[in-house]
Amino acid sequence: MAARKRNRARMDIIATILSAAISGERMTHIMYKANLNYALVKDCVKGLIAAGLIEEVQTGKAIVFKTTPKGLSFVSDFNALKASLAEAT
């Protein structure tokens, strides 16, 4: 029997988007790095901006999204929690 493909949880998606935007990336690059569709990334980024986890930065003609210090803290805490849970099981 083939292995069932498991969908990512919302928190995994958020952590992936924040990790992809650490150095400041355009929406399309975040989409490719996170392996997500544009509509989902756009929706998540809007919520992450509202939560203060990511910021929109105008660089010349392009708009890039950069993870804030609060977002970096989230990614660090999330990865630590995930590692602790993996050790416990």
TIRO-2110 file (N, C-alpha, C; in Angstrom, 1 decimal):
// TIRO-2110
0.8, -1.2, 0.0, N, 1, A
0.0, 0.0, 0.0, CA, 1, A
0.9, 1.2, 0.0, C, 1, A
0.6, 2.2, -0.8, N, 2, A
1.4, 3.5, -0.9, CA, 2, A
1.2, 4.3, 0.4, C, 2, A
2.3, 4.9, 0.7, N, 3, A
2.3, 5.8, 1.9, CA, 3, A
1.4, 7.0, 1.6, C, 3, A
0.7, 7.4, 2.6, N, 4, A
-0.3, 8.5, 2.5, CA, 4, A
0.5, 9.8, 2.7, C, 4, A
0.3, 10.7, 1.8, N, 5, A
1.0, 12.0, 1.9, CA, 5, A
0.3, 12.9, 2.9, C, 5, A
1.0, 13.4, 3.8, N, 6, A
0.5, 14.2, 4.9, CA, 6, A
0.6, 15.7, 4.6, C, 6, A
-0.5, 16.4, 4.8, N, 7, A
-0.5, 17.9, 4.6, CA, 7, A
0.2, 18.5, 5.8, C, 7, A
0.8, 19.7, 5.6, N, 8, A
1.5, 20.4, 6.6, CA, 8, A
0.4, 21.2, 7.5, C, 8, A
0.8, 21.3, 8.7, N, 9, A
-0.1, 22.0, 9.7, CA, 9, A
0.1, 23.5, 9.4, C, 9, A
-0.8, 24.3, 9.8, N, 10, A
-0.7, 25.8, 9.6, CA, 10, A
0.5, 26.4, 10.3, C, 10, A
0.9, 25.9, 11.5, N, 11, A
2.1, 26.4, 12.1, CA, 11, A
3.4, 26.1, 11.3, C, 11, A
3.4, 24.9, 10.7, N, 12, A
4.5, 24.5, 9.9, CA, 12, A
4.7, 25.4, 8.7, C, 12, A
3.5, 25.8, 8.1, N, 13, A
3.5, 26.7, 6.9, CA, 13, A
4.0, 28.0, 7.3, C, 13, A
3.5, 28.5, 8.5, N, 14, A
4.0, 29.8, 9.0, CA, 14, A
5.5, 29.9, 9.2, C, 14, A
6.0, 28.8, 9.9, N, 15, A
7.4, 28.8, 10.2, CA, 15, A
8.2, 28.7, 8.9, C, 15, A
7.7, 28.0, 7.9, N, 16, A
8.4, 27.9, 6.6, CA, 16, A
8.5, 29.2, 5.9, C, 16, A
7.3, 29.9, 5.9, N, 17, A
7.3, 31.3, 5.3, CA, 17, A
8.2, 32.2, 6.0, C, 17, A
8.2, 32.2, 7.3, N, 18, A
9.1, 33.1, 8.0, CA, 18, A
10.6, 32.8, 7.8, C, 18, A
10.9, 31.5, 7.7, N, 19, A
12.3, 31.0, 7.4, CA, 19, A
12.7, 31.5, 6.0, C, 19, A
11.8, 31.4, 5.1, N, 20, A
12.1, 31.8, 3.7, CA, 20, A
12.3, 33.3, 3.6, C, 20, A
11.8, 34.1, 4.5, N, 21, A
11.8, 35.5, 4.3, CA, 21, A
12.9, 36.1, 5.3, C, 21, A
13.7, 35.4, 5.9, N, 22, A
14.7, 35.9, 6.8, CA, 22, A
15.6, 37.0, 6.2, C, 22, A
16.1, 36.7, 5.0, N, 23, A
17.0, 37.7, 4.4, CA, 23, A
16.2, 38.7, 3.5, C, 23, A
14.9, 38.7, 3.5, N, 24, A
14.1, 39.6, 2.7, CA, 24, A
13.9, 39.0, 1.3, C, 24, A
12.7, 38.6, 1.0, N, 25, A
12.4, 38.0, -0.3, CA, 25, A
11.1, 38.6, -0.9, C, 25, A
11.0, 38.5, -2.2, N, 26, A
9.8, 38.8, -2.9, CA, 26, A
8.8, 37.7, -2.7, C, 26, A
7.5, 38.0, -2.9, N, 27, A
6.5, 37.1, -2.7, CA, 27, A
6.7, 35.8, -3.5, C, 27, A
7.0, 35.9, -4.7, N, 28, A
7.2, 34.8, -5.6, CA, 28, A
8.4, 33.9, -5.1, C, 28, A
9.4, 34.5, -4.6, N, 29, A
10.5, 33.7, -4.1, CA, 29, A
10.1, 32.9, -2.8, C, 29, A
9.4, 33.6, -1.9, N, 30, A
8.8, 32.9, -0.7, CA, 30, A
8.0, 31.7, -1.2, C, 30, A
7.1, 31.9, -2.2, N, 31, A
6.3, 30.9, -2.7, CA, 31, A
7.1, 29.7, -3.1, C, 31, A
8.1, 29.9, -3.9, N, 32, A
9.0, 28.8, -4.3, CA, 32, A
9.7, 28.1, -3.2, C, 32, A
10.3, 28.9, -2.3, N, 33, A
11.1, 28.3, -1.2, CA, 33, A
10.2, 27.5, -0.2, C, 33, A
9.0, 28.0, 0.0, N, 34, A
8.1, 27.3, 0.9, CA, 34, A
7.3, 26.2, 0.2, C, 34, A
7.4, 26.1, -1.1, N, 35, A
6.6, 25.1, -1.9, CA, 35, A
5.1, 25.2, -1.7, C, 35, A
4.6, 26.4, -1.8, N, 36, A
3.2, 26.7, -1.6, CA, 36, A
2.6, 27.5, -2.8, C, 36, A
1.3, 27.5, -2.9, N, 37, A
0.7, 28.3, -4.0, CA, 37, A
0.7, 29.8, -3.6, C, 37, A
0.5, 30.6, -4.7, N, 38, A
0.6, 32.0, -4.5, CA, 38, A
-0.5, 32.5, -3.5, C, 38, A
-1.7, 32.0, -3.7, N, 39, A
-2.9, 32.5, -2.9, CA, 39, A
-2.7, 32.2, -1.5, C, 39, A
-2.2, 31.0, -1.1, N, 40, A
-1.9, 30.7, 0.3, CA, 40, A
-0.8, 31.6, 0.9, C, 40, A
0.3, 31.8, 0.1, N, 41, A
1.3, 32.6, 0.6, CA, 41, A
0.9, 34.0, 0.8, C, 41, A
0.1, 34.6, -0.1, N, 42, A
-0.4, 35.9, 0.0, CA, 42, A
-1.3, 36.1, 1.2, C, 42, A
-2.2, 35.1, 1.4, N, 43, A
-3.1, 35.2, 2.6, CA, 43, A
-2.3, 35.1, 3.9, C, 43, A
-1.3, 34.2, 4.0, N, 44, A
-0.5, 34.0, 5.2, CA, 44, A
0.3, 35.2, 5.5, C, 44, A
1.0, 35.8, 4.4, N, 45, A
1.8, 36.9, 4.6, CA, 45, A
1.0, 38.1, 5.1, C, 45, A
-0.2, 38.3, 4.7, N, 46, A
-1.1, 39.4, 5.1, CA, 46, A
-1.3, 39.2, 6.7, C, 46, A
-1.6, 38.0, 7.1, N, 47, A
-1.8, 37.7, 8.5, CA, 47, A
-0.5, 37.9, 9.3, C, 47, A
0.6, 37.5, 8.8, N, 48, A
1.9, 37.6, 9.5, CA, 48, A
2.3, 39.1, 9.6, C, 48, A
1.9, 39.9, 8.6, N, 49, A
2.2, 41.3, 8.7, CA, 49, A
1.4, 41.9, 9.9, C, 49, A
0.1, 41.5, 9.9, N, 50, A
-0.8, 42.0, 11.0, CA, 50, A
-0.3, 41.6, 12.4, C, 50, A
0.3, 40.4, 12.4, N, 51, A
0.8, 39.9, 13.7, CA, 51, A
2.2, 40.5, 14.1, C, 51, A
2.8, 41.2, 13.2, N, 52, A
4.1, 41.8, 13.4, CA, 52, A
5.2, 40.8, 13.3, C, 52, A
5.0, 39.6, 12.6, N, 53, A
6.0, 38.6, 12.4, CA, 53, A
6.8, 38.8, 11.1, C, 53, A
6.3, 39.6, 10.2, N, 54, A
7.0, 39.8, 8.9, CA, 54, A
6.7, 41.3, 8.6, C, 54, A
7.6, 41.9, 7.8, N, 55, A
7.4, 43.3, 7.4, CA, 55, A
7.5, 43.5, 5.9, C, 55, A
6.8, 44.4, 5.4, N, 56, A
6.9, 44.7, 4.0, CA, 56, A
7.9, 45.9, 3.8, C, 56, A
8.9, 45.7, 2.9, N, 57, A
9.9, 46.7, 2.7, CA, 57, A
10.0, 47.0, 1.3, C, 57, A
10.0, 48.3, 1.0, N, 58, A
10.1, 48.8, -0.4, CA, 58, A
11.6, 49.0, -0.7, C, 58, A
12.0, 48.3, -1.7, N, 59, A
13.4, 48.4, -2.2, CA, 59, A
13.4, 48.7, -3.7, C, 59, A
13.6, 50.0, -4.0, N, 60, A
13.6, 50.4, -5.3, CA, 60, A
12.2, 50.2, -5.9, C, 60, A
12.1, 49.4, -7.0, N, 61, A
10.8, 49.1, -7.6, CA, 61, A
10.1, 47.9, -6.9, C, 61, A
10.9, 47.1, -6.3, N, 62, A
10.3, 45.8, -5.7, CA, 62, A
9.9, 46.0, -4.3, C, 62, A
8.9, 45.2, -3.9, N, 63, A
8.5, 45.0, -2.5, CA, 63, A
9.0, 43.7, -2.0, C, 63, A
9.7, 43.7, -0.9, N, 64, A
10.2, 42.4, -0.3, CA, 64, A
9.6, 42.3, 1.0, C, 64, A
9.6, 41.1, 1.5, N, 65, A
9.0, 40.8, 2.8, CA, 65, A
10.2, 40.2, 3.7, C, 65, A
10.3, 40.7, 4.8, N, 66, A
11.4, 40.4, 5.7, CA, 66, A
10.9, 40.0, 7.1, C, 66, A
11.4, 38.9, 7.6, N, 67, A
11.0, 38.4, 8.9, CA, 67, A
11.5, 39.4, 10.0, C, 67, A
10.7, 39.8, 10.9, N, 68, A
11.0, 40.7, 12.0, CA, 68, A
11.7, 39.9, 13.1, C, 68, A
12.3, 40.6, 14.1, N, 69, A
12.8, 39.9, 15.3, CA, 69, A
11.8, 39.1, 16.0, C, 69, A
10.6, 39.6, 16.1, N, 70, A
9.5, 38.8, 16.7, CA, 70, A
9.3, 37.5, 15.9, C, 70, A
9.3, 37.6, 14.5, N, 71, A
9.2, 36.4, 13.7, CA, 71, A
10.3, 35.4, 13.8, C, 71, A
11.5, 36.0, 14.0, N, 72, A
12.7, 35.1, 14.2, CA, 72, A
12.6, 34.3, 15.5, C, 72, A
12.1, 35.0, 16.5, N, 73, A
11.9, 34.4, 17.8, CA, 73, A
10.8, 33.3, 17.7, C, 73, A
9.8, 33.5, 16.9, N, 74, A
8.8, 32.5, 16.7, CA, 74, A
9.4, 31.3, 16.0, C, 74, A
10.2, 31.5, 15.0, N, 75, A
10.8, 30.3, 14.2, CA, 75, A
11.7, 29.5, 15.2, C, 75, A
12.5, 30.2, 16.0, N, 76, A
13.4, 29.6, 16.9, CA, 76, A
12.6, 28.8, 17.9, C, 76, A
11.6, 29.4, 18.5, N, 77, A
10.8, 28.7, 19.5, CA, 77, A
10.0, 27.5, 18.9, C, 77, A
9.5, 27.7, 17.7, N, 78, A
8.8, 26.6, 17.1, CA, 78, A
9.7, 25.4, 16.7, C, 78, A
10.9, 25.7, 16.2, N, 79, A
11.8, 24.6, 15.9, CA, 79, A
12.3, 23.9, 17.2, C, 79, A
12.5, 24.6, 18.3, N, 80, A
12.8, 24.0, 19.5, CA, 80, A
11.7, 23.1, 20.1, C, 80, A
10.5, 23.6, 20.0, N, 81, A
9.3, 22.8, 20.4, CA, 81, A
9.2, 21.5, 19.6, C, 81, A
9.3, 21.7, 18.3, N, 82, A
9.2, 20.5, 17.4, CA, 82, A
10.3, 19.5, 17.7, C, 82, A
11.5, 20.0, 17.9, N, 83, A
12.6, 19.0, 18.3, CA, 83, A
12.3, 18.3, 19.6, C, 83, A
11.8, 19.0, 20.6, N, 84, A
11.5, 18.4, 21.9, CA, 84, A
10.4, 17.4, 21.7, C, 84, A
9.4, 17.7, 20.9, N, 85, A
8.3, 16.7, 20.7, CA, 85, A
8.8, 15.5, 19.9, C, 85, A
9.8, 15.7, 19.0, N, 86, A
10.3, 14.5, 18.3, CA, 86, A
11.1, 13.6, 19.2, C, 86, A
11.8, 14.2, 20.1, N, 87, A
12.6, 13.4, 21.1, CA, 87, A
11.7, 12.6, 22.0, C, 87, A
10.6, 13.2, 22.4, N, 88, A
9.6, 12.6, 23.3, CA, 88, A
8.9, 11.4, 22.7, C, 88, A
8.8, 11.3, 21.4, N, 89, A
8.1, 10.2, 20.8, CA, 89, A
9.0, 9.1, 20.3, C, 89, A
END
